[in-house]
Structure formats: structure tokens, C-alpha cells
Amino acid sequence: MIIKLQRFALTCLLVVLIPACSSIGLSNPFGSKSSVLPGTPKDATEYVCDGNKHFYVRMLNNGSDAWLIYPDHEVNLAKSSSDSNRYASGVITLSINGDATTLNDGEKIAYVNCKPQLKK
């Protein structure tokens, strides 16, 4: 009985602590209504998509990685071995194709017709 109670308490503790370790919030990380960066991050390109959605990309490791930057967190995407313009990490996929760049995060978030903005 004591062992079952300890397991239950440990499970409850893990359920409470695991979300606290996550760097991904429950809100839409790509939404334009969340906090806005004060400007383009250093060495990054801003992409503006349909619906005035936007994100930033910084290329790293001679193009082997794309660092995806949005207001509340950042994610490293590794280059796909099968497609030189595709970068992915888990369910996040970035396909860089000039003015037809797309960003997908699973089935819920899809940004299309993303265009790189000229650096000022």
C-alpha cells in the first residue's frame, strides 16, 4: 500500500514538473499577436507569410542547420538528407523555396507563401 502511494505521489509530481521544463508555451509560437521582437535578430532573415505571419531564420554550420526564431523561443532545425532546402526537428518542417517558403508545425500551424524580407 505504501509503495503504491509513493508511486502515485511521484507520478503526480512528474505531471506537475514536466510542463515547467518545457520551453514551448501553450500559445501559438508563430502568431503575430504575441510579443514582437524589437528588430531582426543578428544575422537572421525575416520571413513574412500569408496572413501577415512572420518568423526569423538564421543559417548555421555552413547551411547544415536553420535556427528558427520566434518571439517566445528558438528551435534548431537540421537539414534533411533527402532535400537540400528542407529543415526539420520533430514535427516542425521548414522548406526554403524563395518566395514560396513554407513552415509547418504538425497539422495545426502552416505558414505559406513566406517571402524573405530585404535587410535594411
Backbone as CSV, one residue per row, in Angstrom:
resi,resn,N_x,N_y,N_z,CA_x,CA_y,CA_z,C_x,C_y,C_z
1,MET,0.824,-1.188,0.000,0.000,0.000,0.000,0.875,1.261,0.000
2,ILE,1.941,1.271,0.809,2.837,2.424,0.871,3.552,2.616,-0.460
3,ILE,3.960,1.523,-1.087,4.663,1.615,-2.382,3.730,2.196,-3.438
4,LYS,2.464,1.778,-3.461,1.506,2.318,-4.417,1.283,3.804,-4.189
5,LEU,1.226,4.219,-2.944,1.047,5.627,-2.612,2.262,6.438,-3.044
6,GLN,3.461,5.887,-2.854,4.682,6.569,-3.275,4.723,6.713,-4.790
7,ARG,4.345,5.659,-5.512,4.313,5.730,-6.979,3.308,6.772,-7.447
8,PHE,2.154,6.815,-6.815,1.135,7.794,-7.173,1.647,9.220,-6.926
9,ALA,2.280,9.433,-5.778,2.815,10.757,-5.448,3.905,11.156,-6.440
10,LEU,4.778,10.239,-6.812,5.844,10.516,-7.770,5.259,10.843,-9.142
11,THR,4.252,10.100,-9.545,3.599,10.372,-10.826,2.971,11.757,-10.834
12,CYS,2.285,12.116,-9.767,1.684,13.454,-9.668,2.739,14.542,-9.717
13,LEU,3.850,14.339,-9.046,4.933,15.307,-9.042,5.506,15.486,-10.444
14,LEU,5.705,14.396,-11.166,6.220,14.482,-12.527,5.253,15.200,-13.457
15,VAL,3.973,14.941,-13.299,2.972,15.606,-14.132,3.008,17.113,-13.906
16,VAL,3.262,17.535,-12.703,3.320,18.963,-12.384,4.632,19.581,-12.860
17,LEU,5.748,18.880,-12.740,7.054,19.451,-13.051,7.424,19.419,-14.528
18,ILE,6.985,18.434,-15.270,7.385,18.314,-16.673,6.991,19.541,-17.496
19,PRO,5.763,20.072,-17.398,5.448,21.270,-18.177,6.314,22.473,-17.797
20,ALA,6.772,22.533,-16.580,7.603,23.650,-16.153,8.951,23.629,-16.857
21,CYS,9.385,22.454,-17.312,10.666,22.329,-18.008,10.553,22.645,-19.482
22,SER,9.363,22.722,-20.001,9.164,22.932,-21.427,9.471,24.369,-21.808
23,SER,10.110,24.530,-22.958,10.373,25.877,-23.464,9.289,26.323,-24.426
24,ILE,8.320,25.452,-24.692,7.255,25.783,-25.623,6.002,26.110,-24.833
25,GLY,5.490,27.306,-25.035,4.275,27.724,-24.355,3.053,27.128,-25.029
26,LEU,1.896,27.307,-24.421,0.664,26.793,-24.972,0.097,27.695,-26.051
27,SER,0.562,28.923,-26.138,0.068,29.820,-27.160,0.765,29.538,-28.480
28,ASN,0.226,30.050,-29.544,0.785,29.877,-30.872,2.151,30.553,-30.938
29,PRO,3.249,29.793,-31.091,4.580,30.398,-31.072,4.872,31.218,-32.313
30,PHE,4.068,31.075,-33.376,4.325,31.796,-34.611,3.400,32.984,-34.791
31,GLY,2.436,33.159,-33.913,1.413,34.182,-34.074,1.973,35.584,-34.066
32,SER,1.390,36.427,-34.886,1.848,37.805,-34.949,1.291,38.645,-33.819
33,LYS,0.351,38.115,-33.026,-0.243,38.880,-31.938,0.521,38.739,-30.632
34,SER,1.523,37.858,-30.587,2.324,37.736,-29.377,3.397,38.819,-29.387
35,SER,4.224,38.848,-28.357,5.219,39.908,-28.261,6.110,39.930,-29.497
36,VAL,6.471,41.105,-29.936,7.228,41.285,-31.157,8.682,41.579,-30.813
37,LEU,9.574,40.973,-31.565,10.993,41.250,-31.374,11.267,42.695,-31.768
38,PRO,12.199,43.369,-31.112,12.449,44.774,-31.395,13.008,45.013,-32.787
39,GLY,13.513,44.012,-33.440,14.069,44.125,-34.782,14.540,42.756,-35.217
40,THR,15.080,42.698,-36.401,15.582,41.421,-36.888,16.772,40.983,-36.059
41,PRO,16.736,39.741,-35.543,17.894,39.246,-34.788,19.138,39.251,-35.673
42,LYS,20.283,39.409,-35.055,21.556,39.496,-35.783,21.745,38.278,-36.687
43,ASP,22.160,38.537,-37.918,22.452,37.508,-38.915,21.253,36.624,-39.234
44,ALA,20.045,37.150,-39.097,18.844,36.378,-39.387,18.055,37.052,-40.504
45,THR,17.257,36.257,-41.190,16.379,36.750,-42.248,14.943,36.649,-41.767
46,GLU,14.194,37.728,-41.933,12.779,37.696,-41.575,11.987,37.177,-42.768
47,TYR,11.017,36.315,-42.492,10.083,35.826,-43.500,8.694,36.298,-43.115
48,VAL,7.984,36.903,-44.078,6.607,37.336,-43.865,5.725,36.477,-44.772
49,CYS,4.664,35.907,-44.167,3.818,34.925,-44.848,2.393,35.444,-45.014
50,ASP,1.585,34.646,-45.715,0.160,34.963,-45.827,-0.414,35.183,-44.430
51,GLY,-1.343,36.105,-44.318,-1.949,36.413,-43.029,-1.059,37.271,-42.155
52,ASN,-0.014,37.874,-42.735,0.944,38.725,-42.022,1.632,37.999,-40.870
53,LYS,1.776,36.689,-40.989,2.519,35.911,-40.008,3.993,36.020,-40.369
54,HIS,4.859,35.931,-39.356,6.284,36.052,-39.646,7.124,35.216,-38.693
55,PHE,8.351,34.975,-39.108,9.345,34.278,-38.300,10.712,34.678,-38.833
56,TYR,11.750,34.317,-38.108,13.127,34.630,-38.495,13.919,33.333,-38.618
57,VAL,14.900,33.328,-39.524,15.766,32.167,-39.703,17.214,32.642,-39.762
58,ARG,18.049,31.980,-38.990,19.495,32.219,-39.020,20.136,30.902,-39.456
59,MET,20.891,30.943,-40.542,21.563,29.743,-41.028,22.859,29.541,-40.239
60,LEU,23.124,28.284,-39.852,24.303,27.929,-39.062,25.029,26.751,-39.694
61,ASN,26.262,26.537,-39.279,27.059,25.376,-39.689,27.102,25.208,-41.209
62,ASN,27.427,26.299,-41.903,27.526,26.281,-43.366,26.255,25.767,-44.034
63,GLY,25.098,26.119,-43.483,23.821,25.739,-44.062,23.300,24.384,-43.629
64,SER,23.986,23.717,-42.716,23.521,22.410,-42.234,22.377,22.529,-41.240
65,ASP,22.235,23.705,-40.636,21.179,23.934,-39.647,20.501,25.270,-39.929
66,ALA,19.202,25.310,-39.662,18.437,26.553,-39.726,17.922,26.820,-38.316
67,TRP,18.303,27.956,-37.747,17.875,28.331,-36.407,16.599,29.146,-36.564
68,LEU,15.464,28.573,-36.150,14.162,29.202,-36.275,13.912,30.055,-35.039
69,ILE,13.618,31.327,-35.256,13.472,32.286,-34.153,12.075,32.898,-34.193
70,TYR,11.364,32.779,-33.072,10.094,33.467,-32.938,10.026,34.083,-31.558
71,PRO,9.005,34.904,-31.269,9.022,35.745,-30.074,9.319,35.054,-28.751
72,ASP,8.808,33.851,-28.526,8.979,33.286,-27.197,9.982,32.144,-27.087
73,HIS,10.520,31.667,-28.179,11.579,30.659,-28.111,12.216,30.440,-29.486
74,GLU,13.256,29.629,-29.506,14.007,29.336,-30.719,14.200,27.833,-30.839
75,VAL,14.293,27.352,-32.089,14.439,25.917,-32.341,15.473,25.709,-33.437
76,ASN,16.353,24.727,-33.240,17.309,24.361,-34.276,16.692,23.295,-35.166
77,LEU,16.740,23.527,-36.477,16.227,22.571,-37.453,17.406,22.051,-38.275
78,ALA,17.555,20.749,-38.353,18.649,20.141,-39.113,18.234,19.960,-40.569
79,LYS,19.212,20.105,-41.469,18.956,19.926,-42.892,18.570,18.479,-43.168
80,SER,17.558,18.305,-43.996,17.112,16.974,-44.397,18.134,16.375,-45.357
81,SER,18.413,15.105,-45.203,19.376,14.459,-46.092,18.797,14.250,-47.486
82,SER,17.464,14.223,-47.607,16.840,13.959,-48.901,16.521,15.227,-49.701
83,ASP,16.473,16.373,-49.056,16.110,17.621,-49.740,16.966,18.755,-49.175
84,SER,17.760,19.379,-50.023,18.694,20.404,-49.551,18.022,21.681,-49.082
85,ASN,16.731,21.876,-49.386,16.016,23.079,-48.969,15.071,22.823,-47.803
86,ARG,15.116,21.642,-47.229,14.188,21.263,-46.157,14.950,21.073,-44.848
87,TYR,14.404,21.649,-43.778,14.986,21.554,-42.440,13.890,21.079,-41.502
88,ALA,14.247,20.218,-40.541,13.209,19.675,-39.663,13.743,19.357,-38.274
89,SER,12.809,19.358,-37.328,13.055,18.911,-35.957,11.714,18.466,-35.406
90,GLY,11.565,17.165,-35.205,10.274,16.651,-34.748,9.209,16.938,-35.779
91,VAL,8.123,17.586,-35.367,7.021,17.889,-36.286,7.204,19.216,-37.020
92,ILE,8.219,19.994,-36.674,8.448,21.289,-37.318,9.245,21.072,-38.597
93,THR,8.724,21.603,-39.713,9.385,21.482,-41.004,9.431,22.845,-41.683
94,LEU,10.608,23.232,-42.130,10.817,24.472,-42.861,11.335,24.111,-44.243
95,SER,10.619,24.551,-45.290,11.059,24.344,-46.667,11.342,25.710,-47.261
96,ILE,12.615,25.981,-47.530,13.024,27.287,-48.054,13.054,27.224,-49.575
97,ASN,12.107,27.941,-50.189,11.979,27.986,-51.645,11.705,29.416,-52.096
98,GLY,12.599,30.336,-51.781,12.425,31.729,-52.185,11.133,32.320,-51.657
99,ASP,10.286,32.844,-52.596,9.021,33.475,-52.210,7.926,32.458,-51.912
100,ALA,8.241,31.172,-51.975,7.247,30.127,-51.687,7.701,29.282,-50.497
101,THR,8.432,29.898,-49.566,8.901,29.194,-48.366,7.703,28.838,-47.493
102,THR,7.738,27.645,-46.882,6.653,27.212,-46.005,7.214,26.754,-44.668
103,LEU,6.416,26.932,-43.624,6.769,26.492,-42.278,5.561,25.762,-41.716
104,ASN,5.754,24.515,-41.294,4.678,23.701,-40.727,5.096,23.181,-39.369
105,ASP,4.160,23.229,-38.425,4.366,22.652,-37.100,3.225,21.684,-36.857
106,GLY,3.391,20.464,-37.337,2.316,19.490,-37.226,1.178,19.873,-38.151
107,GLU,-0.028,19.517,-37.781,-1.196,19.788,-38.620,-1.854,21.122,-38.305
108,LYS,-1.554,21.725,-37.172,-2.280,22.916,-36.739,-1.718,24.217,-37.297
109,ILE,-0.425,24.322,-37.456,0.175,25.588,-37.863,0.851,25.399,-39.211
110,ALA,0.407,26.153,-40.209,1.024,26.100,-41.532,1.156,27.524,-42.056
111,TYR,2.355,27.912,-42.369,2.612,29.232,-42.928,3.048,29.036,-44.359
112,VAL,2.346,29.706,-45.259,2.615,29.533,-46.680,2.929,30.858,-47.342
113,ASN,3.527,30.751,-48.520,3.917,31.923,-49.310,4.759,32.893,-48.495
114,CYS,5.708,32.355,-47.752,6.580,33.188,-46.930,7.693,33.760,-47.797
115,LYS,7.874,35.060,-47.694,8.859,35.757,-48.517,9.957,36.342,-47.636
116,PRO,11.224,36.116,-48.020,12.316,36.732,-47.247,12.274,38.248,-47.439
117,GLN,12.506,38.955,-46.358,12.493,40.417,-46.394,13.910,40.936,-46.613
118,LEU,14.026,41.992,-47.383,15.335,42.582,-47.620,15.867,43.181,-46.342
119,LYS,17.148,42.963,-46.091,17.764,43.533,-44.887,17.977,45.022,-45.112
120,LYS,17.674,45.788,-44.053,17.787,47.261,-44.152,19.121,47.711,-43.667
